[in-house]
Amino acid sequence: MKLVASIALALASLASAVTPGETAALQKFLGDFCTKCHGPDKQKGDIRLDGLTGDVEKEGERWGVVLDQIRDGEMPPKKEKQPDAAQRNAVVTWISMQMGGHAQRRPNQGNLVPHELLFGRPAGAVAPPAPRLWRLSPDAYLGFVSDVQKGRVPGVVQPFTANPERGIKDYAKLAVIDEPSVEVLARNAAAIVEAQCAHEIVDGKVRGKNDARREFVELMDPAATPTRAQLEKAVQLQFRVALARGAEADEVARLLAFYDKCAKAGGGPGAVKTMLSAVLLRADAMFRQELGDPARQQLTPRETAAAISLALGNNREQKISEAAEKGALTTREQVAGHVRRILDDPKFKKPRVLGFFREYFGYPNAPEVFKDKPKDLMHEPQQAVNDTERLILFILEKDRDVLRELLTTPLAFVNVTTKQNKQTRLDEVVRAITPNAQNNKGQSPLETLYGLEEWTAEQPVTLAKDTRLGILMQPSWLIAWSGNFDNDIVRRARFIRERLLGGTVPDLPIGVAAQVPDDRHRTLRDRMQLTRAEACWKCHQRMDDLGLPFENFDHYGRLRSAELVEDAGATAANVDKKGKPLGPVERPAKLDTTGLIAASGDARLDGPVRDPRELVL
């Protein structure tokens, strides 16, 4: 898949050694524009920059601050001496190149890869990243369990938690395996081995149960002492299913010595189970290592096999792991062949591909945003999510300018599911949700949300011009990035600033209550004017104008040409005979969908936009 190759190229590290000339140039830049406020005499924001040497690996946190502030035009302050565009771009590019392998920013704090690396000049010579370990993600751990024991394993509990903050949720490098997780892992390993060794004794003979592994069941006879050959065979099998490789001679020797120690303290079958559990608790079972081959400056075949398997799915793919063990995964052609084979193999599940887009766009959160159901529309956020996923998979299957198509396609799947035809036994496209004639009280069906007068089996549908384009105008995305009762201009804008433009926005300062006035007689755009105050605008100038064009839609994802606001006079007059208020009365207010792209890092993008369609195009 070209998309996978493009992402891999974009993420490649471009770090290189710092020359004396570069160090001198950087220190001159800092001296000219930074150290007046961040030097020996004054350290605004507790940041001091005069001692920086250019060693990004050791000084990454401070260089990350410099990168964000210089690139985004926040520093130097407007009243101070300013670098020209060439000076600013040179420093930003240099820091970005150096930070390619030492990024300090967390994935939920903007794009992990600096904008200049993703969209700047073509990559030159690629230096290998620093050695690293990646803890299994929660889903990959469950995949590991299913690899080890195919049948049901009672008592296994997920030991790892996902990152609860916005952005990529299961970025494994953010977490370590702490003591509580280790306790859960130990219990899980014992439960897995119990399932692997499940047996009963009938007429003095040991018989395996359910999905037990025969090689392990043979060792469960309490009246027999396992031979060395049997124990070695069991160790090798456990290594194969847990680590997708055979055990080395020294690893076998250590485990057999461990078995002997356990056998002296208790029964033989118990010692076997403890030995097998030890394999499941190895560091290389819980972590995917990327230590690399120093001689070749690339991942080892085993590391490559694991990286590809877990980049696409939650399980180790058997054939690529076997190729790594046989020495048949050492060339680009061999690796490419296996990647193509895996992508074309329907039997190997690849949830990580769709999972990336789920986490990147955030549309699956739509059902979690509680909303009162409107009186005039069927509100079914989960079906909106299902339709978006069909669109993404459709575009991925075409594999042509994937990101562009995701953002600009006029196509949409509308209220679709599949059902097997009993005669042909083939899946057919059918209408997912049909209004109930008895319970429907005037709510229009889901297809009207997309501007269709009636549902059609010809899917995907080409939507009417000047209505919707791409994922950011799918109802699921609009709902997911909205509030309970209204649109959320800031959340939608922050998505665009950080995930599409590769920029950053500081988190809300502690003690600041960010709340839009609840003046329902005014449009949301008008109510957002409070962010123009000096204390707020420093951050909101990077967000609001990117979110305002999406006022073209309401918080249910409906296209609109006017915003309903409360009519104060009509509401005051809306009372019963006894003077009791009967509720608010609304009136349409003229809709303003204009916005602005600014400080994108590309002057060709910057400028005013009329509506969300012009923004994404």
C-alpha positions in Angstrom: 0.0 0.0 0.0 1.5 3.4 -1.0 0.0 5.0 2.1 2.1 2.7 4.4 5.2 3.5 2.4 4.5 7.2 2.5 4.0 7.2 6.3 7.2 5.2 6.8 9.2 7.7 4.7 7.7 10.7 6.5 8.6 9.3 9.9 12.2 8.5 9.0 14.7 10.3 11.2 16.9 13.0 9.6 19.0 13.8 12.7 22.7 14.5 12.1 25.8 15.6 14.0 26.0 19.4 14.8 29.0 21.1 13.2 30.9 24.0 14.9 29.6 26.4 12.3 26.0 25.4 13.0 26.6 25.8 16.8 28.0 29.3 16.2 25.1 30.3 13.9 22.5 29.1 16.4 24.1 30.9 19.3 24.2 34.1 17.3 20.5 33.7 16.4 19.6 33.1 20.1 21.8 36.0 21.2 20.2 38.4 18.6 16.5 37.4 19.3 16.1 35.3 22.4 18.5 35.7 25.3 17.4 39.3 26.2 14.4 37.7 27.9 15.7 34.1 28.2 19.3 34.6 29.2 21.5 35.1 32.3 19.8 38.3 33.5 16.2 37.3 32.8 14.4 34.0 32.4 10.8 34.7 31.4 8.6 31.6 31.7 11.6 29.9 33.5 13.2 29.3 30.1 16.9 30.0 29.7 18.5 29.6 26.2 21.9 31.1 26.4 23.6 27.9 27.2 22.2 25.8 24.4 24.9 23.9 22.4 22.8 22.3 19.7 22.7 18.9 21.2 19.0 18.2 20.7 19.2 14.7 22.2 20.2 16.2 25.6 18.5 19.6 25.3 15.3 18.3 23.5 12.8 19.9 25.8 14.1 23.4 25.4 14.7 23.1 21.7 11.1 21.9 21.3 9.9 25.1 23.0 12.1 27.2 20.6 10.8 25.3 17.6 7.2 25.8 18.5 7.6 29.5 19.4 9.7 30.5 16.4 7.8 28.5 13.8 4.4 29.7 15.0 5.5 33.3 15.1 4.9 33.7 18.9 8.5 34.7 19.6 10.2 37.1 19.6 7.3 39.3 20.9 5.9 41.7 18.3 7.6 44.7 20.0 11.0 43.1 19.9 13.5 42.8 17.0 12.3 40.2 14.5 14.3 37.7 12.4 13.5 37.9 8.7 11.7 35.0 7.0 14.9 33.3 5.8 16.5 33.4 9.3 13.3 32.0 10.9 12.9 29.3 8.3 16.6 28.3 8.6 16.4 27.8 12.4 13.0 26.0 12.2 14.2 23.6 9.6 17.5 22.9 11.4 15.7 22.2 14.7 13.1 20.0 12.9 15.8 18.0 11.2 17.6 17.5 14.4 14.5 16.6 16.4 13.5 14.0 13.8 14.9 11.2 16.0 14.6 12.9 19.4 11.1 14.5 19.4 10.1 15.3 23.0 6.5 16.1 22.2 3.8 13.7 23.2 1.5 12.5 20.4 -1.5 14.2 22.1 0.4 17.5 22.0 0.2 18.2 18.3 1.8 16.3 15.5 4.7 14.1 16.7 6.6 14.7 13.5 7.4 18.4 12.9 5.6 20.1 10.1 8.8 20.7 8.2 9.7 17.0 8.1 6.3 16.0 6.8 5.8 18.7 4.2 9.3 20.2 3.8 12.1 19.3 1.4 12.6 15.7 0.3 14.4 13.4 2.8 18.1 13.1 2.3 20.4 10.5 3.9 18.4 8.7 6.6 20.1 8.1 10.0 18.8 5.3 12.1 16.7 6.3 15.2 17.9 5.6 18.7 17.3 2.1 20.0 13.9 1.8 21.6 11.3 -0.5 23.1 7.6 -0.4 22.4 5.2 -1.9 25.0 2.4 -3.8 23.5 -0.8 -1.8 23.0 -3.9 -3.1 24.8 -5.3 -4.7 21.6 -1.9 -6.2 20.7 -1.7 -7.8 24.1 -5.1 -9.5 23.5 -3.7 -10.6 20.1 -0.7 -12.0 21.9 -3.0 -14.0 24.1 -4.9 -15.4 21.1 -1.7 -16.4 19.5 -0.5 -18.3 22.5 -3.8 -20.1 23.2 -6.3 -20.3 20.4 -9.3 -21.3 22.6 -11.1 -19.3 25.3 -8.9 -18.4 28.3 -11.1 -17.7 31.4 -9.7 -15.1 33.8 -7.5 -13.1 31.4 -7.8 -9.4 32.2 -6.4 -6.5 30.1 -3.4 -5.3 32.0 -2.6 -2.1 30.0 -4.6 1.1 29.9 -4.8 3.4 26.9 -3.7 7.0 27.0 -6.9 8.9 28.1 -5.9 12.2 26.6 -6.9 13.4 23.1 -5.0 12.1 20.1 -3.5 8.7 19.6 -4.9 6.5 22.4 -2.6 3.5 22.5 0.8 4.9 21.8 2.7 2.3 23.6 5.9 4.3 24.1 4.1 6.5 26.6 3.7 3.8 29.1 5.8 1.3 31.1 4.8 -1.9 32.8 4.2 -0.9 36.4 3.8 -3.1 39.4 0.0 -3.5 39.2 0.3 -4.4 35.5 3.0 -7.0 36.4 0.6 -8.6 38.9 -2.1 -8.9 36.3 0.3 -10.2 33.7 1.5 -12.9 36.1 -2.1 -14.0 36.8 -2.9 -13.9 33.1 0.2 -16.1 32.3 -0.9 -18.7 34.9 -4.4 -18.7 33.4 -3.1 -19.1 29.8 -0.9 -22.0 30.8 -3.7 -23.7 32.7 -5.7 -23.6 29.5 -2.8 -24.9 27.5 -2.3 -27.8 29.9 -6.0 -28.5 30.6 -6.4 -32.2 31.1 -8.2 -35.0 33.0 -7.0 -38.4 34.2 -9.2 -41.3 33.0 -8.2 -44.8 33.9 -4.8 -43.6 34.9 -4.1 -41.9 31.6 -3.8 -38.2 31.0 -6.2 -36.8 28.4 -6.2 -33.2 27.1 -9.3 -31.0 27.2 -10.7 -28.5 24.7 -7.9 -26.5 23.1 -5.1 -27.8 25.3 -1.7 -28.4 23.6 -0.8 -32.0 23.3 2.9 -31.4 23.9 2.1 -29.8 27.3 -0.6 -32.3 28.3 2.0 -35.1 28.0 3.9 -33.5 30.9 0.9 -33.4 33.3 1.1 -37.0 34.5 1.9 -36.7 38.2 3.3 -40.2 38.2 5.8 -39.6 35.5 9.0 -37.5 35.3 9.4 -35.6 32.0 12.5 -36.3 30.0 14.9 -33.6 29.0 13.8 -34.0 25.4 10.1 -33.5 26.3 10.9 -30.4 28.4 13.0 -28.9 25.6 10.2 -29.6 23.1 7.7 -27.8 25.3 10.0 -24.8 25.7 10.6 -24.5 22.0 6.8 -24.7 21.3 6.1 -22.0 23.9 8.7 -19.8 22.3 7.2 -20.4 18.9 3.6 -19.5 19.9 4.6 -16.6 22.2 7.6 -15.0 20.4 7.3 -16.4 16.9 10.8 -17.8 17.1 12.8 -20.7 18.5 14.6 -20.5 21.8 18.3 -20.2 21.8 20.4 -22.8 23.6 21.2 -20.6 26.6 17.5 -19.7 26.9 16.6 -23.4 27.0 19.3 -24.1 29.6 18.1 -21.3 31.9 14.5 -22.5 31.7 15.4 -26.1 32.4 17.4 -25.0 35.4 14.4 -23.0 36.5 12.3 -26.1 36.1 14.7 -28.2 38.2 14.5 -25.6 41.0 10.7 -25.6 40.9 10.5 -29.4 40.8 12.5 -29.7 44.0 10.1 -27.3 45.8 6.9 -29.0 44.5 5.3 -31.4 42.0 6.5 -32.0 38.5 3.3 -30.7 36.6 3.4 -27.5 38.7 7.0 -27.0 37.9 6.2 -27.4 34.2 3.5 -24.8 34.3 5.7 -22.3 36.1 8.4 -22.8 33.5 5.9 -22.3 30.7 4.5 -19.2 32.4 8.0 -17.7 32.6 8.2 -17.6 28.8 5.0 -15.6 28.6 6.4 -13.0 31.1 9.6 -12.4 29.1 10.4 -8.8 28.3 10.5 -9.6 24.6 6.9 -11.0 24.9 5.5 -7.8 26.4 7.8 -5.3 24.5 8.5 -5.0 20.8 12.1 -4.0 20.5 13.8 -1.9 17.8 17.4 -2.2 18.7 18.5 -2.7 15.1 21.5 -4.2 13.5 24.5 -1.8 14.0 26.4 -3.3 11.1 23.6 -2.6 8.6 21.9 0.4 10.2 18.4 -1.2 10.0 16.1 -3.4 12.0 16.9 -7.0 12.3 14.7 -9.5 10.4 12.9 -10.4 13.6 12.3 -6.8 14.5 11.1 -6.1 11.0 8.6 -9.0 11.1 7.2 -7.8 14.4 7.1 -4.2 13.3 5.1 -4.9 10.1 2.8 -7.4 11.8 1.9 -5.0 14.6 1.7 -2.0 12.4 -1.1 -3.6 10.4 -2.7 -6.0 12.9 -2.8 -7.1 16.5 -1.1 -10.5 16.0 2.2 -11.6 14.7 1.8 -12.7 11.1 3.1 -16.3 10.9 4.7 -16.4 7.4 6.7 -13.2 7.8 7.9 -14.4 11.2 9.0 -17.7 9.6 10.8 -15.8 6.8 12.7 -13.8 9.4 13.8 -17.0 11.1 15.0 -18.5 7.8 17.0 -15.5 6.8 14.5 -14.6 4.0 13.7 -11.1 5.2 16.9 -9.2 4.6 16.3 -7.2 1.4 13.8 -4.5 0.5 12.3 -6.7 -2.2 11.7 -9.5 0.4 10.1 -7.1 2.8 8.0 -5.5 0.1 6.8 -8.9 -1.1 5.6 -9.8 2.4 3.9 -6.5 2.9 2.0 -6.8 -0.3 1.0 -10.4 0.6 -0.3 -9.4 4.0 -2.3 -6.5 2.7 -3.9 -8.8 0.1 -4.6 -11.6 2.6 -8.2 -11.4 3.9 -7.4 -14.1 6.6 -5.0 -11.8 8.4 -7.0 -9.2 10.2 -5.6 -5.6 9.8 -7.5 -3.5 12.3 -4.5 -1.1 12.8 -5.1 0.3 9.3 -8.6 1.5 10.0 -7.6 2.0 13.6 -5.2 4.7 12.6 -7.9 6.7 10.9 -10.3 6.2 13.8 -7.7 7.7 16.2 -6.6 10.4 13.8 -10.0 11.8 12.8 -11.7 11.0 16.1 -15.1 10.3 14.4 -15.9 7.1 16.5 -16.5 9.4 19.5 -19.8 10.5 18.0 -21.9 8.1 20.1 -20.2 9.3 23.3 -21.5 12.9 22.8 -24.8 12.9 24.6 -27.5 14.8 22.7 -31.3 15.1 23.1 -32.9 13.5 20.0 -34.2 16.2 17.7 -37.9 16.2 17.0 -37.5 16.4 13.2 -34.6 14.0 12.5 -33.5 10.5 13.3 -30.3 10.9 15.3 -28.3 7.7 15.0 -24.6 8.5 15.7 -23.4 4.9 15.5 -24.7 4.5 12.1 -23.1 7.7 11.1 -19.8 6.2 12.3 -20.4 3.0 10.3 -21.1 5.0 7.1 -17.8 6.9 7.6 -15.8 3.8 8.1 -17.2 2.3 4.8 -16.1 5.5 3.0 -12.6 5.3 4.5 -12.2 1.6 3.5 -13.6 2.4 0.0 -10.9 5.1 -0.5 -8.2 2.9 1.0 -9.1 0.1 -1.4 -8.8 2.6 -4.4 -5.3 3.6 -3.0 -5.1 6.9 -5.0 -4.1 10.1 -3.2 -5.6 8.7 0.0 -5.3 11.7 2.3 -6.5 14.1 -0.4 -9.5 11.9 -1.2 -10.3 11.5 2.5 -10.5 15.3 2.9 -12.2 16.2 -0.5 -14.3 13.4 -1.8 -17.9 14.2 -2.7 -18.8 10.6 -2.1 -20.6 9.2 1.0 -22.1 6.0 2.2 -25.6 6.8 3.5 -27.4 4.6 6.0 -25.8 1.4 4.7 -25.3 -2.1 6.0 -25.0 -5.5 4.4 -27.1 -8.6 4.6 -26.5 -12.0 3.2 -28.8 -13.0 0.3 -30.2 -16.5 1.2 -30.3 -17.6 -2.4 -26.9 -16.3 -3.6 -25.2 -16.4 -0.1 -23.5 -13.1 -1.1 -23.6 -9.9 1.0 -25.9 -7.2 -0.4 -26.1 -3.5 0.4 -29.4 -2.8 2.3 -30.8 0.1 4.2 -29.5 0.1 7.8 -32.1 1.9 9.7 -35.7 2.3 8.5 -38.2 4.6 10.3 -40.8 2.7 12.4 -44.1 3.7 11.0 -45.8 3.3 14.4 -43.2 5.1 16.5 -42.1 7.8 14.1 -43.4 11.2 15.1 -42.3 13.2 12.1 -38.5 12.5 12.3 -37.0 12.5 8.8 -34.9 9.4 7.9 -31.1 9.4 8.0 -30.7 9.8 4.3 -32.2 13.3 4.4 -29.3 14.3 6.6 -27.2 14.0 3.4 -29.7 15.8 1.2 -31.2 12.7 -0.3 -35.0 12.5 -0.9 -35.0 8.8 -0.7 -32.5 6.0 0.1 -30.7 4.2 -2.7 -28.8 0.9 -2.9 -26.4 2.5 -5.3 -23.6 3.2 -2.9 -21.5 5.3 -2.4 -23.6 8.3 -3.3 -22.2 11.4 -5.0 -23.5 14.2 -2.9 -24.9 17.5 -4.3 -22.5 20.2 -5.1 -21.7 22.8 -2.4 -22.9 20.5 0.4 -20.3 18.1 1.9 -16.7 17.1 1.1 -14.7 14.5 2.8 -14.4 13.2 6.4 -14.6 16.6 8.1 -18.1 17.1 6.7 -19.3 13.6 7.6 -22.0 13.7 10.2 -20.0 11.4 12.5 -17.0 13.9 12.5 -19.2 16.9 13.1 -21.0 15.2 16.0 -17.8 13.9 17.5 -16.3 17.3 17.5 -19.3 19.1 19.0 -20.8 19.7 22.4 -24.0 18.3 24.0 -26.1 21.3 22.9 -24.1 23.2 20.3 -21.2 23.2 17.9 -17.7 23.4 19.3 -15.7 25.8 17.2 -12.5 25.5 19.3 -12.3 21.6 19.2 -12.9 21.5 15.5 -10.3 24.2 14.9 -7.8 22.6 17.2 -8.1 19.4 15.2 -7.3 21.2 12.0 -4.4 23.2 13.5 -2.7 20.2 15.1 -3.6 17.2 12.9 -3.8 18.7 9.4 -1.4 21.7 9.6 1.1 20.1 12.0 1.0 23.0 14.4 0.5 23.2 18.2 -1.9 25.0 20.5 -1.0 25.4 24.2 -3.3 23.7 26.7 -5.8 25.8 28.6 -3.9 27.6 31.5 -4.8 26.4 35.0 -7.4 28.6 36.6 -8.9 29.8 33.4 -12.6 29.0 33.0 -13.3 28.5 29.3 -17.0 28.9 28.9 -19.0 30.4 26.0 -21.8 32.8 27.2 -25.2 31.1 27.1 -26.9 34.0 25.3 -29.1 32.0 23.0 -30.4 35.2 21.3 -27.0 35.6 19.7 -25.2 33.3 17.2 -22.3 31.2 18.3 -19.9 33.3 16.3 -21.1 36.4 18.1 -20.7 34.6 21.5 -17.2 33.6 20.6 -16.1 37.2 20.5 -15.0 36.9 24.1 -11.9 35.0 22.9 -10.7 38.2 21.2 -9.7 39.6 24.5 -5.9 40.0 24.7 -5.4 37.3 27.4 -7.3 34.7 25.2 -6.5 35.7 21.6 -2.8 34.7 21.8 -4.0 31.1 21.6 -7.4 31.5 20.0 -6.0 33.4 17.0 -4.6 30.0 16.0 -7.9 28.2 16.3 -11.2 30.2 16.0 -11.0 31.2 12.3 -10.3 27.5 11.4 -13.5 26.3 13.2 -15.9 29.0 12.3 -16.5 27.8 8.6 -18.0 24.6 10.0 -20.9 26.7 11.3 -22.3 25.6 7.9 -23.5 22.6 9.9 -25.3 22.2 13.2 -24.2 19.9 16.0 -26.3 17.0 14.6 -24.3 17.3 11.4 -27.1 18.8 9.3 -26.3 21.3 6.6 -27.8 24.6 7.2 -28.1 28.1 5.7 -29.2 29.9 8.9 -28.7 29.4 12.6 -31.6 29.2 14.9 -31.4 31.7 17.8 -33.8 32.6 20.5 -36.2 35.5 19.7 -36.2 37.4 23.0 -39.4 39.3 22.2 -41.4 36.3 21.0 -40.2 34.2 23.9 -41.3 36.8 26.4 -44.8 36.9 24.7 -45.1 33.1 24.6 -47.1 32.5 27.7 -50.4 30.8 28.4 -53.6 32.4 29.7 -52.3 32.5 33.2 -49.0 34.1 32.2 -46.9 30.9 32.6 -44.0 30.8 30.1 -44.4 28.2 27.3 -40.8 28.1 26.3 -38.3 29.8 24.0 -39.3 30.8 20.5 -36.6 30.6 17.8 -35.9 32.6 14.7 -33.3 32.1 11.9 -30.2 34.3 12.0 -28.0 34.9 9.0 -25.2 32.5 8.9 -21.5 33.6 8.5 -19.2 30.7 7.4 -16.1 32.7 6.6 -12.8 31.9 8.2 -9.1 32.3 7.8 -6.0 30.0 7.4 -3.0 31.7 9.0 0.5 30.7 10.1 0.1 27.3 8.3 3.8 27.1 7.5 3.0 27.4 3.7 2.2 30.8 2.4 0.2 29.2 -0.5 -2.4 27.9 2.0 -2.8 31.1 4.1 -5.7 33.4 3.4 -9.4 33.9 3.9 -12.0 31.1 3.1 -15.7 31.4 2.5 -16.9 28.1 3.9 -15.7 24.7 5.0 -15.5 23.4 1.4 -13.1 26.1 0.4 -11.1 25.5 3.6 -10.4 21.8 2.7 -9.9 22.4 -1.0 
